Amino acid sequence: MGAILDITEMLKEPEGMVAALVVITGGYFFVKWVFAEPEEEE
């Protein structure tokens, strides 16, 4: 529960919003990369 409160406090700061956006974007591309169809290699 304390971690959630720390995150909400961090999001009130402009740097916190930028950091959250970077983490969310990185997570999105990581998941997209993990679930991507493997390319056929010859």
N, C-alpha and C positions, 0 to 999 in steps of 0.2 A: 504493500500500500504506500509506503514511503517513497518508493521509486516513481510511482505514478504522480505523486504530488510534486516531486522534484522535476519531472518532465513538464508538467503543466506550468510550473514556475519558470522553467527555462523557455517555454514557448512565448512567454510574455515579453521577452527581450528580442530585439531584432536579430542579434547573432544567433539566438536559439532557433528562430524560425528558419534562418538560412541553413543551420546545421541539420535541422529536421528535414528540410527539403532535400539536402544532399544525401542523407541516409535513406530517405524514401525512394529517391531516384536510383541510388545504388542498389537497393533491395529489388526494385522493379526490374532493372536490367539483369541482375543476378538470377532471379527467378525465370525471366524470359530466356536467358542463356541455358539454364539447367533443363528447362522443358522444351528446348528447341529440337526439331527433328534432326537427327544426325545426318550430315552430308554423306553422299555416296562417294567413297574414295576408291580409286582404281590404281 
